[in-house]
């Protein structure tokens, strides 16, 4: 593990040498990563994982620009592109990439598909961090993790939001 200085805070960071792509592929070989939302972060994360051998599907509202973009990026309706609810049902790792407002609105739908053994992954921590305000609380038996860049210049260090102000 490397120790990096992020804005005066020393943090332990797992390096590529310790966790190479092959290890991630082996760990995720039986998983279906359902990327929910194909707006700002969805394309980059879905395409990166797909290009690196991870089984990825996209859940998006039909008849939207993002649905069309996912198709243009090679996701196929009924095979790797589904409406949100079907993707939630099929996925074992739910990558929840809707906007904050949409995450709150869609939470009842998402929650009913989070069965024990599934994982819920965020790339923006607002909804899960402020669960007392958003109502986003993962059910028992569901793993939750945050995959977010470390940006020391920003208030909360995890994203470009102003949630910590």
PyMOL commands that place a pseudoatom at each C-alpha (Angstrom):
pseudoatom trace, name=CA, resn=UNK, resi=1, chain=A, elem=C, hetatm=0, pos=[0.000, 0.000, 0.000]
pseudoatom trace, name=CA, resn=UNK, resi=2, chain=A, elem=C, hetatm=0, pos=[1.189, 3.484, -0.776]
pseudoatom trace, name=CA, resn=UNK, resi=3, chain=A, elem=C, hetatm=0, pos=[0.789, 6.435, 1.562]
pseudoatom trace, name=CA, resn=UNK, resi=4, chain=A, elem=C, hetatm=0, pos=[-0.246, 9.601, -0.238]
pseudoatom trace, name=CA, resn=UNK, resi=5, chain=A, elem=C, hetatm=0, pos=[-0.654, 13.110, 1.095]
pseudoatom trace, name=CA, resn=UNK, resi=6, chain=A, elem=C, hetatm=0, pos=[-4.088, 14.486, 0.144]
pseudoatom trace, name=CA, resn=UNK, resi=7, chain=A, elem=C, hetatm=0, pos=[-4.251, 18.125, 1.195]
pseudoatom trace, name=CA, resn=UNK, resi=8, chain=A, elem=C, hetatm=0, pos=[-2.318, 17.488, 4.396]
pseudoatom trace, name=CA, resn=UNK, resi=9, chain=A, elem=C, hetatm=0, pos=[-3.982, 14.168, 5.221]
pseudoatom trace, name=CA, resn=UNK, resi=10, chain=A, elem=C, hetatm=0, pos=[-1.965, 10.974, 4.834]
pseudoatom trace, name=CA, resn=UNK, resi=11, chain=A, elem=C, hetatm=0, pos=[-4.050, 8.161, 3.400]
pseudoatom trace, name=CA, resn=UNK, resi=12, chain=A, elem=C, hetatm=0, pos=[-3.327, 4.550, 2.513]
pseudoatom trace, name=CA, resn=UNK, resi=13, chain=A, elem=C, hetatm=0, pos=[-4.006, 3.837, -1.153]
pseudoatom trace, name=CA, resn=UNK, resi=14, chain=A, elem=C, hetatm=0, pos=[-4.108, 0.435, -2.829]
pseudoatom trace, name=CA, resn=UNK, resi=15, chain=A, elem=C, hetatm=0, pos=[-1.843, 0.433, -5.877]
pseudoatom trace, name=CA, resn=UNK, resi=16, chain=A, elem=C, hetatm=0, pos=[-2.098, -1.354, -9.233]
pseudoatom trace, name=CA, resn=UNK, resi=17, chain=A, elem=C, hetatm=0, pos=[0.689, -3.673, -8.146]
pseudoatom trace, name=CA, resn=UNK, resi=18, chain=A, elem=C, hetatm=0, pos=[-1.362, -4.812, -5.157]
pseudoatom trace, name=CA, resn=UNK, resi=19, chain=A, elem=C, hetatm=0, pos=[-4.667, -4.985, -7.017]
pseudoatom trace, name=CA, resn=UNK, resi=20, chain=A, elem=C, hetatm=0, pos=[-4.064, -5.581, -10.739]
pseudoatom trace, name=CA, resn=UNK, resi=21, chain=A, elem=C, hetatm=0, pos=[-6.850, -5.763, -13.322]
pseudoatom trace, name=CA, resn=UNK, resi=22, chain=A, elem=C, hetatm=0, pos=[-6.639, -9.563, -13.384]
pseudoatom trace, name=CA, resn=UNK, resi=23, chain=A, elem=C, hetatm=0, pos=[-7.551, -9.685, -9.698]
pseudoatom trace, name=CA, resn=UNK, resi=24, chain=A, elem=C, hetatm=0, pos=[-10.592, -7.457, -10.246]
pseudoatom trace, name=CA, resn=UNK, resi=25, chain=A, elem=C, hetatm=0, pos=[-11.674, -9.592, -13.207]
pseudoatom trace, name=CA, resn=UNK, resi=26, chain=A, elem=C, hetatm=0, pos=[-11.368, -12.754, -11.108]
pseudoatom trace, name=CA, resn=UNK, resi=27, chain=A, elem=C, hetatm=0, pos=[-13.357, -11.267, -8.225]
pseudoatom trace, name=CA, resn=UNK, resi=28, chain=A, elem=C, hetatm=0, pos=[-16.110, -9.972, -10.539]
pseudoatom trace, name=CA, resn=UNK, resi=29, chain=A, elem=C, hetatm=0, pos=[-16.236, -12.953, -12.930]
pseudoatom trace, name=CA, resn=UNK, resi=30, chain=A, elem=C, hetatm=0, pos=[-19.649, -14.137, -11.694]
pseudoatom trace, name=CA, resn=UNK, resi=31, chain=A, elem=C, hetatm=0, pos=[-21.127, -10.676, -11.132]
pseudoatom trace, name=CA, resn=UNK, resi=32, chain=A, elem=C, hetatm=0, pos=[-23.365, -8.519, -13.306]
pseudoatom trace, name=CA, resn=UNK, resi=33, chain=A, elem=C, hetatm=0, pos=[-22.624, -4.831, -12.818]
pseudoatom trace, name=CA, resn=UNK, resi=34, chain=A, elem=C, hetatm=0, pos=[-25.810, -2.871, -13.508]
pseudoatom trace, name=CA, resn=UNK, resi=35, chain=A, elem=C, hetatm=0, pos=[-24.956, 0.745, -14.247]
pseudoatom trace, name=CA, resn=UNK, resi=36, chain=A, elem=C, hetatm=0, pos=[-28.113, 2.668, -13.370]
pseudoatom trace, name=CA, resn=UNK, resi=37, chain=A, elem=C, hetatm=0, pos=[-28.082, 5.961, -15.228]
pseudoatom trace, name=CA, resn=UNK, resi=38, chain=A, elem=C, hetatm=0, pos=[-26.187, 6.758, -18.395]
pseudoatom trace, name=CA, resn=UNK, resi=39, chain=A, elem=C, hetatm=0, pos=[-25.867, 10.518, -17.991]
pseudoatom trace, name=CA, resn=UNK, resi=40, chain=A, elem=C, hetatm=0, pos=[-22.720, 12.170, -16.672]
pseudoatom trace, name=CA, resn=UNK, resi=41, chain=A, elem=C, hetatm=0, pos=[-20.799, 9.293, -15.041]
pseudoatom trace, name=CA, resn=UNK, resi=42, chain=A, elem=C, hetatm=0, pos=[-22.503, 6.246, -16.525]
pseudoatom trace, name=CA, resn=UNK, resi=43, chain=A, elem=C, hetatm=0, pos=[-20.808, 6.136, -19.934]
pseudoatom trace, name=CA, resn=UNK, resi=44, chain=A, elem=C, hetatm=0, pos=[-17.270, 6.395, -18.585]
pseudoatom trace, name=CA, resn=UNK, resi=45, chain=A, elem=C, hetatm=0, pos=[-17.778, 3.800, -15.883]
pseudoatom trace, name=CA, resn=UNK, resi=46, chain=A, elem=C, hetatm=0, pos=[-19.818, 1.364, -17.977]
pseudoatom trace, name=CA, resn=UNK, resi=47, chain=A, elem=C, hetatm=0, pos=[-17.467, 1.512, -20.965]
pseudoatom trace, name=CA, resn=UNK, resi=48, chain=A, elem=C, hetatm=0, pos=[-14.341, 1.260, -18.826]
pseudoatom trace, name=CA, resn=UNK, resi=49, chain=A, elem=C, hetatm=0, pos=[-15.622, -1.820, -17.015]
pseudoatom trace, name=CA, resn=UNK, resi=50, chain=A, elem=C, hetatm=0, pos=[-16.953, -3.424, -20.194]
pseudoatom trace, name=CA, resn=UNK, resi=51, chain=A, elem=C, hetatm=0, pos=[-13.668, -2.774, -22.016]
pseudoatom trace, name=CA, resn=UNK, resi=52, chain=A, elem=C, hetatm=0, pos=[-11.817, -4.400, -19.118]
pseudoatom trace, name=CA, resn=UNK, resi=53, chain=A, elem=C, hetatm=0, pos=[-13.781, -7.631, -19.222]
pseudoatom trace, name=CA, resn=UNK, resi=54, chain=A, elem=C, hetatm=0, pos=[-16.419, -6.977, -16.563]
pseudoatom trace, name=CA, resn=UNK, resi=55, chain=A, elem=C, hetatm=0, pos=[-20.001, -8.083, -17.368]
pseudoatom trace, name=CA, resn=UNK, resi=56, chain=A, elem=C, hetatm=0, pos=[-21.836, -4.754, -17.527]
pseudoatom trace, name=CA, resn=UNK, resi=57, chain=A, elem=C, hetatm=0, pos=[-25.436, -3.926, -18.293]
pseudoatom trace, name=CA, resn=UNK, resi=58, chain=A, elem=C, hetatm=0, pos=[-27.030, -0.488, -18.381]
pseudoatom trace, name=CA, resn=UNK, resi=59, chain=A, elem=C, hetatm=0, pos=[-30.344, 0.512, -16.826]
pseudoatom trace, name=CA, resn=UNK, resi=60, chain=A, elem=C, hetatm=0, pos=[-31.813, 3.659, -18.320]
pseudoatom trace, name=CA, resn=UNK, resi=61, chain=A, elem=C, hetatm=0, pos=[-35.187, 5.223, -19.003]
pseudoatom trace, name=CA, resn=UNK, resi=62, chain=A, elem=C, hetatm=0, pos=[-36.398, 4.210, -22.455]
pseudoatom trace, name=CA, resn=UNK, resi=63, chain=A, elem=C, hetatm=0, pos=[-36.983, 6.895, -25.073]
pseudoatom trace, name=CA, resn=UNK, resi=64, chain=A, elem=C, hetatm=0, pos=[-34.328, 9.174, -23.580]
pseudoatom trace, name=CA, resn=UNK, resi=65, chain=A, elem=C, hetatm=0, pos=[-31.187, 10.721, -25.037]
pseudoatom trace, name=CA, resn=UNK, resi=66, chain=A, elem=C, hetatm=0, pos=[-29.155, 8.611, -22.623]
pseudoatom trace, name=CA, resn=UNK, resi=67, chain=A, elem=C, hetatm=0, pos=[-30.844, 5.424, -23.913]
pseudoatom trace, name=CA, resn=UNK, resi=68, chain=A, elem=C, hetatm=0, pos=[-29.856, 6.421, -27.437]
pseudoatom trace, name=CA, resn=UNK, resi=69, chain=A, elem=C, hetatm=0, pos=[-26.303, 7.217, -26.287]
pseudoatom trace, name=CA, resn=UNK, resi=70, chain=A, elem=C, hetatm=0, pos=[-25.982, 3.811, -24.627]
pseudoatom trace, name=CA, resn=UNK, resi=71, chain=A, elem=C, hetatm=0, pos=[-27.099, 2.176, -27.888]
pseudoatom trace, name=CA, resn=UNK, resi=72, chain=A, elem=C, hetatm=0, pos=[-24.594, 4.273, -29.855]
pseudoatom trace, name=CA, resn=UNK, resi=73, chain=A, elem=C, hetatm=0, pos=[-21.906, 3.071, -27.421]
pseudoatom trace, name=CA, resn=UNK, resi=74, chain=A, elem=C, hetatm=0, pos=[-22.714, -0.544, -28.246]
pseudoatom trace, name=CA, resn=UNK, resi=75, chain=A, elem=C, hetatm=0, pos=[-25.152, -1.548, -25.509]
pseudoatom trace, name=CA, resn=UNK, resi=76, chain=A, elem=C, hetatm=0, pos=[-27.909, -3.681, -27.016]
pseudoatom trace, name=CA, resn=UNK, resi=77, chain=A, elem=C, hetatm=0, pos=[-31.566, -3.454, -25.920]
pseudoatom trace, name=CA, resn=UNK, resi=78, chain=A, elem=C, hetatm=0, pos=[-32.662, -6.710, -24.311]
pseudoatom trace, name=CA, resn=UNK, resi=79, chain=A, elem=C, hetatm=0, pos=[-29.062, -7.959, -23.990]
pseudoatom trace, name=CA, resn=UNK, resi=80, chain=A, elem=C, hetatm=0, pos=[-26.980, -5.301, -22.246]
pseudoatom trace, name=CA, resn=UNK, resi=81, chain=A, elem=C, hetatm=0, pos=[-29.412, -2.353, -22.167]
pseudoatom trace, name=CA, resn=UNK, resi=82, chain=A, elem=C, hetatm=0, pos=[-32.611, -2.507, -20.123]
pseudoatom trace, name=CA, resn=UNK, resi=83, chain=A, elem=C, hetatm=0, pos=[-35.122, -0.268, -18.464]
pseudoatom trace, name=CA, resn=UNK, resi=84, chain=A, elem=C, hetatm=0, pos=[-34.022, 0.590, -14.951]
pseudoatom trace, name=CA, resn=UNK, resi=85, chain=A, elem=C, hetatm=0, pos=[-36.173, -1.923, -13.111]
pseudoatom trace, name=CA, resn=UNK, resi=86, chain=A, elem=C, hetatm=0, pos=[-35.084, -4.884, -15.245]
pseudoatom trace, name=CA, resn=UNK, resi=87, chain=A, elem=C, hetatm=0, pos=[-31.419, -3.913, -14.891]
pseudoatom trace, name=CA, resn=UNK, resi=88, chain=A, elem=C, hetatm=0, pos=[-31.889, -3.727, -11.110]
pseudoatom trace, name=CA, resn=UNK, resi=89, chain=A, elem=C, hetatm=0, pos=[-33.376, -7.210, -11.126]
pseudoatom trace, name=CA, resn=UNK, resi=90, chain=A, elem=C, hetatm=0, pos=[-30.565, -8.663, -13.269]
pseudoatom trace, name=CA, resn=UNK, resi=91, chain=A, elem=C, hetatm=0, pos=[-27.645, -6.892, -11.572]
pseudoatom trace, name=CA, resn=UNK, resi=92, chain=A, elem=C, hetatm=0, pos=[-25.700, -8.258, -8.637]
pseudoatom trace, name=CA, resn=UNK, resi=93, chain=A, elem=C, hetatm=0, pos=[-23.636, -5.084, -8.234]
pseudoatom trace, name=CA, resn=UNK, resi=94, chain=A, elem=C, hetatm=0, pos=[-25.816, -1.988, -8.592]
pseudoatom trace, name=CA, resn=UNK, resi=95, chain=A, elem=C, hetatm=0, pos=[-23.843, 1.055, -9.697]
pseudoatom trace, name=CA, resn=UNK, resi=96, chain=A, elem=C, hetatm=0, pos=[-26.210, 3.875, -8.696]
pseudoatom trace, name=CA, resn=UNK, resi=97, chain=A, elem=C, hetatm=0, pos=[-25.239, 6.800, -10.940]
pseudoatom trace, name=CA, resn=UNK, resi=98, chain=A, elem=C, hetatm=0, pos=[-28.422, 8.832, -11.184]
pseudoatom trace, name=CA, resn=UNK, resi=99, chain=A, elem=C, hetatm=0, pos=[-28.380, 12.470, -10.086]
pseudoatom trace, name=CA, resn=UNK, resi=100, chain=A, elem=C, hetatm=0, pos=[-28.947, 13.151, -6.375]
pseudoatom trace, name=CA, resn=UNK, resi=101, chain=A, elem=C, hetatm=0, pos=[-32.588, 14.125, -6.967]
pseudoatom trace, name=CA, resn=UNK, resi=102, chain=A, elem=C, hetatm=0, pos=[-33.204, 11.086, -9.181]
pseudoatom trace, name=CA, resn=UNK, resi=103, chain=A, elem=C, hetatm=0, pos=[-31.534, 8.783, -6.630]
pseudoatom trace, name=CA, resn=UNK, resi=104, chain=A, elem=C, hetatm=0, pos=[-33.964, 9.981, -3.965]
pseudoatom trace, name=CA, resn=UNK, resi=105, chain=A, elem=C, hetatm=0, pos=[-36.938, 9.647, -6.312]
pseudoatom trace, name=CA, resn=UNK, resi=106, chain=A, elem=C, hetatm=0, pos=[-35.959, 6.168, -7.570]
pseudoatom trace, name=CA, resn=UNK, resi=107, chain=A, elem=C, hetatm=0, pos=[-34.904, 4.791, -4.170]
pseudoatom trace, name=CA, resn=UNK, resi=108, chain=A, elem=C, hetatm=0, pos=[-38.140, 2.853, -3.451]
pseudoatom trace, name=CA, resn=UNK, resi=109, chain=A, elem=C, hetatm=0, pos=[-37.748, 1.057, -6.801]
pseudoatom trace, name=CA, resn=UNK, resi=110, chain=A, elem=C, hetatm=0, pos=[-34.048, 0.383, -6.269]
pseudoatom trace, name=CA, resn=UNK, resi=111, chain=A, elem=C, hetatm=0, pos=[-34.515, -0.790, -2.688]
pseudoatom trace, name=CA, resn=UNK, resi=112, chain=A, elem=C, hetatm=0, pos=[-37.045, -3.484, -3.591]
pseudoatom trace, name=CA, resn=UNK, resi=113, chain=A, elem=C, hetatm=0, pos=[-34.423, -5.119, -5.853]
pseudoatom trace, name=CA, resn=UNK, resi=114, chain=A, elem=C, hetatm=0, pos=[-31.623, -5.025, -3.262]
pseudoatom trace, name=CA, resn=UNK, resi=115, chain=A, elem=C, hetatm=0, pos=[-31.701, -8.551, -1.928]
pseudoatom trace, name=CA, resn=UNK, resi=116, chain=A, elem=C, hetatm=0, pos=[-29.112, -10.042, 0.437]
pseudoatom trace, name=CA, resn=UNK, resi=117, chain=A, elem=C, hetatm=0, pos=[-25.849, -10.757, -1.351]
pseudoatom trace, name=CA, resn=UNK, resi=118, chain=A, elem=C, hetatm=0, pos=[-26.126, -7.852, -3.773]
pseudoatom trace, name=CA, resn=UNK, resi=119, chain=A, elem=C, hetatm=0, pos=[-23.895, -4.795, -3.593]
pseudoatom trace, name=CA, resn=UNK, resi=120, chain=A, elem=C, hetatm=0, pos=[-24.791, -1.138, -3.994]
pseudoatom trace, name=CA, resn=UNK, resi=121, chain=A, elem=C, hetatm=0, pos=[-22.136, 1.170, -5.337]
pseudoatom trace, name=CA, resn=UNK, resi=122, chain=A, elem=C, hetatm=0, pos=[-22.110, 4.937, -5.373]
pseudoatom trace, name=CA, resn=UNK, resi=123, chain=A, elem=C, hetatm=0, pos=[-19.782, 7.320, -7.157]
pseudoatom trace, name=CA, resn=UNK, resi=124, chain=A, elem=C, hetatm=0, pos=[-21.171, 10.275, -5.281]
pseudoatom trace, name=CA, resn=UNK, resi=125, chain=A, elem=C, hetatm=0, pos=[-21.721, 9.989, -1.570]
pseudoatom trace, name=CA, resn=UNK, resi=126, chain=A, elem=C, hetatm=0, pos=[-24.489, 12.522, -0.954]
pseudoatom trace, name=CA, resn=UNK, resi=127, chain=A, elem=C, hetatm=0, pos=[-27.478, 10.139, -0.973]
pseudoatom trace, name=CA, resn=UNK, resi=128, chain=A, elem=C, hetatm=0, pos=[-25.979, 7.491, 1.280]
pseudoatom trace, name=CA, resn=UNK, resi=129, chain=A, elem=C, hetatm=0, pos=[-24.055, 9.918, 3.504]
pseudoatom trace, name=CA, resn=UNK, resi=130, chain=A, elem=C, hetatm=0, pos=[-27.089, 12.071, 4.244]
pseudoatom trace, name=CA, resn=UNK, resi=131, chain=A, elem=C, hetatm=0, pos=[-29.466, 9.125, 4.543]
pseudoatom trace, name=CA, resn=UNK, resi=132, chain=A, elem=C, hetatm=0, pos=[-31.391, 10.843, 7.327]
pseudoatom trace, name=CA, resn=UNK, resi=133, chain=A, elem=C, hetatm=0, pos=[-32.467, 13.433, 4.745]
pseudoatom trace, name=CA, resn=UNK, resi=134, chain=A, elem=C, hetatm=0, pos=[-32.617, 11.277, 1.600]
pseudoatom trace, name=CA, resn=UNK, resi=135, chain=A, elem=C, hetatm=0, pos=[-34.058, 8.051, 3.005]
pseudoatom trace, name=CA, resn=UNK, resi=136, chain=A, elem=C, hetatm=0, pos=[-31.388, 6.052, 1.142]
pseudoatom trace, name=CA, resn=UNK, resi=137, chain=A, elem=C, hetatm=0, pos=[-30.538, 3.259, 3.572]
pseudoatom trace, name=CA, resn=UNK, resi=138, chain=A, elem=C, hetatm=0, pos=[-29.369, -0.080, 2.210]
pseudoatom trace, name=CA, resn=UNK, resi=139, chain=A, elem=C, hetatm=0, pos=[-31.260, -3.147, 3.422]
pseudoatom trace, name=CA, resn=UNK, resi=140, chain=A, elem=C, hetatm=0, pos=[-29.621, -5.710, 5.688]
pseudoatom trace, name=CA, resn=UNK, resi=141, chain=A, elem=C, hetatm=0, pos=[-27.291, -8.068, 3.822]
pseudoatom trace, name=CA, resn=UNK, resi=142, chain=A, elem=C, hetatm=0, pos=[-26.432, -5.622, 1.026]
pseudoatom trace, name=CA, resn=UNK, resi=143, chain=A, elem=C, hetatm=0, pos=[-22.840, -4.417, 0.768]
pseudoatom trace, name=CA, resn=UNK, resi=144, chain=A, elem=C, hetatm=0, pos=[-22.381, -0.692, 0.119]
pseudoatom trace, name=CA, resn=UNK, resi=145, chain=A, elem=C, hetatm=0, pos=[-19.286, 0.995, -1.236]
pseudoatom trace, name=CA, resn=UNK, resi=146, chain=A, elem=C, hetatm=0, pos=[-18.221, 4.335, -2.636]
pseudoatom trace, name=CA, resn=UNK, resi=147, chain=A, elem=C, hetatm=0, pos=[-16.033, 4.640, -5.721]
pseudoatom trace, name=CA, resn=UNK, resi=148, chain=A, elem=C, hetatm=0, pos=[-15.138, 8.304, -5.971]
pseudoatom trace, name=CA, resn=UNK, resi=149, chain=A, elem=C, hetatm=0, pos=[-12.098, 10.329, -6.924]
pseudoatom trace, name=CA, resn=UNK, resi=150, chain=A, elem=C, hetatm=0, pos=[-10.180, 12.070, -4.206]
pseudoatom trace, name=CA, resn=UNK, resi=151, chain=A, elem=C, hetatm=0, pos=[-10.176, 15.783, -5.005]
pseudoatom trace, name=CA, resn=UNK, resi=152, chain=A, elem=C, hetatm=0, pos=[-8.575, 17.615, -2.083]
pseudoatom trace, name=CA, resn=UNK, resi=153, chain=A, elem=C, hetatm=0, pos=[-9.408, 21.092, -3.385]
pseudoatom trace, name=CA, resn=UNK, resi=154, chain=A, elem=C, hetatm=0, pos=[-13.122, 20.436, -3.083]
pseudoatom trace, name=CA, resn=UNK, resi=155, chain=A, elem=C, hetatm=0, pos=[-15.083, 20.789, 0.167]
pseudoatom trace, name=CA, resn=UNK, resi=156, chain=A, elem=C, hetatm=0, pos=[-16.014, 17.160, 0.757]
pseudoatom trace, name=CA, resn=UNK, resi=157, chain=A, elem=C, hetatm=0, pos=[-13.047, 15.687, -1.098]
pseudoatom trace, name=CA, resn=UNK, resi=158, chain=A, elem=C, hetatm=0, pos=[-15.151, 13.155, -3.003]
pseudoatom trace, name=CA, resn=UNK, resi=159, chain=A, elem=C, hetatm=0, pos=[-16.881, 15.109, -5.722]
pseudoatom trace, name=CA, resn=UNK, resi=160, chain=A, elem=C, hetatm=0, pos=[-17.714, 18.467, -7.181]
pseudoatom trace, name=CA, resn=UNK, resi=161, chain=A, elem=C, hetatm=0, pos=[-20.816, 19.034, -5.079]
pseudoatom trace, name=CA, resn=UNK, resi=162, chain=A, elem=C, hetatm=0, pos=[-21.020, 21.640, -2.358]
pseudoatom trace, name=CA, resn=UNK, resi=163, chain=A, elem=C, hetatm=0, pos=[-22.612, 19.242, 0.161]
pseudoatom trace, name=CA, resn=UNK, resi=164, chain=A, elem=C, hetatm=0, pos=[-20.057, 19.978, 2.859]
pseudoatom trace, name=CA, resn=UNK, resi=165, chain=A, elem=C, hetatm=0, pos=[-20.583, 23.763, 2.738]
for i in range(1, 165): cmd.bond("trace and resi %d" % i, "trace and resi %d" % (i + 1))
show_as sticks, trace
zoom trace
